[in-house]
């Protein structure tokens, strides 16, 4: 097994574990239920005593943590340089 394949498989395994943990957290915990309630109807969630700004901040923090972990996992088998995003930036500006 090559080194690149083993790092890709390790990243896949970690991704599956993170996805499963997020799914279980959103479906089995009180905070996850609050996040899902705010996503469906923030006004109704507020009526049942859910702190909507706090749930929104938690969701934003979870999203940032997932993005950071995805960046770490992708960087294990792809190389990045200072000019790697120039092509995407130019396409976005055009």
Backbone as CSV, one residue per row, in Angstrom:
resi,resn,N_x,N_y,N_z,CA_x,CA_y,CA_z,C_x,C_y,C_z
1,UNK,0.852,-1.176,0.000,0.000,0.000,0.000,0.893,1.233,0.000
2,UNK,0.605,2.147,-0.904,1.438,3.340,-0.997,1.092,4.314,0.120
3,UNK,1.988,5.245,0.309,1.800,6.221,1.385,0.595,7.110,1.113
4,UNK,0.412,7.510,-0.131,-0.717,8.375,-0.468,-2.046,7.656,-0.256
5,UNK,-2.088,6.384,-0.613,-3.319,5.626,-0.427,-3.630,5.433,1.046
6,UNK,-2.601,5.185,1.847,-2.844,4.998,3.283,-3.310,6.291,3.948
7,UNK,-2.762,7.434,3.540,-3.224,8.696,4.121,-4.644,9.020,3.668
8,UNK,-4.973,8.673,2.438,-6.346,8.900,1.965,-7.330,8.005,2.707
9,UNK,-6.949,6.764,2.951,-7.822,5.862,3.699,-7.971,6.305,5.155
10,UNK,-6.892,6.797,5.737,-6.968,7.311,7.105,-7.881,8.534,7.162
11,UNK,-7.757,9.416,6.173,-8.626,10.589,6.121,-10.079,10.176,5.935
12,UNK,-10.317,9.165,5.119,-11.674,8.658,4.932,-12.231,8.103,6.235
13,UNK,-11.426,7.347,6.949,-11.869,6.789,8.223,-12.181,7.861,9.248
14,UNK,-11.326,8.867,9.338,-11.557,9.965,10.275,-12.808,10.740,9.884
15,UNK,-13.008,10.929,8.582,-14.190,11.633,8.106,-15.463,10.874,8.448
16,UNK,-15.445,9.566,8.299,-16.614,8.755,8.643,-16.905,8.850,10.139
17,UNK,-15.866,8.796,10.948,-16.052,8.909,12.396,-16.611,10.281,12.767
18,UNK,-16.075,11.353,12.162,-16.578,12.695,12.450,-18.024,12.863,11.996
19,UNK,-18.353,12.336,10.833,-19.726,12.425,10.343,-20.695,11.673,11.225
20,UNK,-20.303,10.487,11.650,-21.157,9.699,12.533,-21.327,10.385,13.888
21,UNK,-20.242,10.953,14.408,-20.325,11.667,15.686,-21.234,12.885,15.578
22,UNK,-21.145,13.614,14.471,-22.011,14.768,14.277,-23.465,14.341,14.148
23,UNK,-23.714,13.277,13.414,-25.083,12.775,13.275,-25.666,12.376,14.630
24,UNK,-24.885,11.632,15.403,-25.366,11.213,16.718,-25.573,12.403,17.646
25,UNK,-24.679,13.386,17.565,-24.824,14.571,18.411,-26.075,15.363,18.043
26,UNK,-26.388,15.439,16.764,-27.554,16.207,16.341,-28.866,15.480,16.594
27,UNK,-28.829,14.163,16.654,-30.078,13.418,16.825,-30.298,12.900,18.242
28,UNK,-29.265,12.819,19.052,-29.404,12.190,20.370,-29.218,13.122,21.557
29,UNK,-28.789,14.359,21.321,-28.543,15.256,22.447,-29.556,16.397,22.469
30,UNK,-29.646,17.012,23.611,-30.562,18.146,23.764,-30.109,19.341,22.928
31,UNK,-28.804,19.571,22.887,-28.281,20.678,22.084,-28.524,20.434,20.592
32,UNK,-28.383,19.184,20.168,-28.650,18.859,18.770,-30.102,19.062,18.406
33,UNK,-30.992,18.705,19.321,-32.420,18.929,19.086,-32.710,20.424,19.010
34,UNK,-32.063,21.203,19.850,-32.250,22.662,19.816,-31.739,23.242,18.502
35,UNK,-30.608,22.759,18.025,-30.057,23.236,16.748,-31.015,22.912,15.611
36,UNK,-31.545,21.706,15.600,-32.476,21.326,14.537,-33.772,22.120,14.628
37,UNK,-34.233,22.419,15.846,-35.448,23.216,16.009,-35.244,24.636,15.501
38,UNK,-34.091,25.213,15.790,-33.797,26.564,15.307,-33.683,26.576,13.785
39,UNK,-33.158,25.510,13.214,-33.043,25.440,11.757,-34.410,25.388,11.091
40,UNK,-35.373,24.718,11.732,-36.705,24.595,11.148,-37.496,25.887,11.315
41,UNK,-37.564,26.417,12.531,-38.353,27.626,12.796,-37.790,28.347,14.016
42,UNK,-36.993,29.386,13.802,-36.382,30.084,14.935,-37.404,30.725,15.883
43,UNK,-38.492,31.233,15.343,-39.495,31.875,16.207,-40.169,30.851,17.117
44,UNK,-40.544,29.715,16.555,-41.176,28.673,17.370,-40.187,28.097,18.385
45,UNK,-38.917,28.000,18.014,-37.906,27.516,18.952,-37.761,28.469,20.128
46,UNK,-37.864,29.749,19.842,-37.779,30.736,20.919,-38.988,30.628,21.852
47,UNK,-40.133,30.254,21.318,-41.334,30.120,22.142,-41.245,28.960,23.122
48,UNK,-40.437,27.950,22.796,-40.284,26.814,23.702,-38.984,26.911,24.500
49,UNK,-38.530,28.137,24.729,-37.407,28.458,25.613,-36.056,27.973,25.115
50,UNK,-35.865,28.000,23.815,-34.543,27.712,23.261,-33.857,29.041,23.001
51,UNK,-32.638,29.168,23.477,-31.856,30.379,23.261,-31.348,30.366,21.821
52,UNK,-32.041,31.070,20.938,-31.753,31.029,19.506,-30.363,31.583,19.179
53,UNK,-29.948,32.727,19.735,-28.593,33.201,19.426,-27.500,32.222,19.877
54,UNK,-27.708,31.590,21.032,-26.712,30.637,21.517,-26.668,29.396,20.619
55,UNK,-27.822,28.906,20.191,-27.856,27.746,19.299,-27.240,28.089,17.941
56,UNK,-27.488,29.302,17.472,-26.898,29.733,16.202,-25.379,29.855,16.325
57,UNK,-24.908,30.379,17.435,-23.461,30.499,17.641,-22.810,29.123,17.738
58,UNK,-23.470,28.189,18.404,-22.947,26.827,18.492,-22.876,26.182,17.117
59,UNK,-23.902,26.400,16.310,-23.915,25.858,14.955,-22.792,26.443,14.115
60,UNK,-22.584,27.747,14.242,-21.499,28.397,13.507,-20.145,27.856,13.938
61,UNK,-19.979,27.646,15.240,-18.718,27.100,15.753,-18.499,25.665,15.272
62,UNK,-19.556,24.860,15.263,-19.432,23.493,14.745,-19.061,23.488,13.268
63,UNK,-19.668,24.392,12.509,-19.324,24.494,11.091,-17.868,24.879,10.893
64,UNK,-17.389,25.829,11.679,-15.983,26.227,11.595,-15.041,25.100,11.977
65,UNK,-15.420,24.324,12.994,-14.591,23.188,13.396,-14.558,22.124,12.304
66,UNK,-15.685,21.902,11.648,-15.710,20.926,10.557,-14.866,21.388,9.373
67,UNK,-14.919,22.669,9.066,-14.100,23.199,7.977,-12.615,23.072,8.308
68,UNK,-12.257,23.371,9.545,-10.857,23.258,9.960,-10.378,21.815,9.891
69,UNK,-11.204,20.891,10.362,-10.799,19.478,10.304,-10.726,18.986,8.874
70,UNK,-11.616,19.457,8.010,-11.547,19.075,6.596,-10.268,19.604,5.965
71,UNK,-9.886,20.822,6.298,-8.643,21.375,5.770,-7.426,20.590,6.226
72,UNK,-7.432,20.180,7.475,-6.314,19.378,7.991,-6.255,18.030,7.289
73,UNK,-7.406,17.400,7.113,-7.424,16.082,6.478,-7.029,16.149,5.007
74,UNK,-7.481,17.168,4.303,-7.129,17.296,2.894,-5.643,17.631,2.736
75,UNK,-5.109,18.411,3.661,-3.701,18.804,3.547,-2.744,17.645,3.795
76,UNK,-3.244,16.511,4.284,-2.345,15.380,4.483,-1.952,14.710,3.175
77,UNK,-2.789,14.848,2.129,-2.422,14.198,0.866,-2.407,15.146,-0.325
78,UNK,-2.751,16.407,-0.149,-2.620,17.405,-1.206,-1.656,18.483,-0.748
79,UNK,-0.874,18.973,-1.665,0.070,20.033,-1.328,-0.569,21.386,-1.602
80,UNK,-0.283,22.324,-0.740,-0.784,23.684,-0.893,0.399,24.623,-1.020
81,UNK,0.183,25.679,-1.772,1.195,26.729,-1.860,0.484,28.077,-1.755
82,UNK,1.259,29.123,-1.715,0.677,30.450,-1.572,-0.119,30.847,-2.807
83,UNK,0.203,30.283,-3.946,-0.485,30.659,-5.183,-1.526,29.630,-5.624
84,UNK,-1.873,28.695,-4.774,-2.812,27.649,-5.195,-4.239,28.161,-5.344
85,UNK,-4.592,29.235,-4.681,-5.951,29.738,-4.766,-6.157,30.830,-5.789
86,UNK,-5.100,31.206,-6.516,-5.202,32.310,-7.467,-6.176,31.970,-8.596
87,UNK,-6.144,30.758,-9.077,-7.026,30.359,-10.171,-8.490,30.463,-9.741
88,UNK,-8.798,29.980,-8.546,-10.170,30.044,-8.064,-10.592,31.485,-7.787
89,UNK,-9.680,32.293,-7.310,-9.986,33.702,-7.055,-10.289,34.422,-8.344
90,UNK,-9.516,34.163,-9.374,-9.756,34.795,-10.672,-11.094,34.369,-11.264
91,UNK,-11.425,33.082,-11.129,-12.720,32.619,-11.629,-13.864,33.267,-10.852
92,UNK,-13.683,33.426,-9.550,-14.733,34.050,-8.747,-14.890,35.526,-9.093
93,UNK,-13.809,36.222,-9.367,-13.887,37.637,-9.703,-14.459,37.862,-11.099
94,UNK,-14.167,36.947,-12.005,-14.690,37.089,-13.371,-16.155,36.795,-13.367
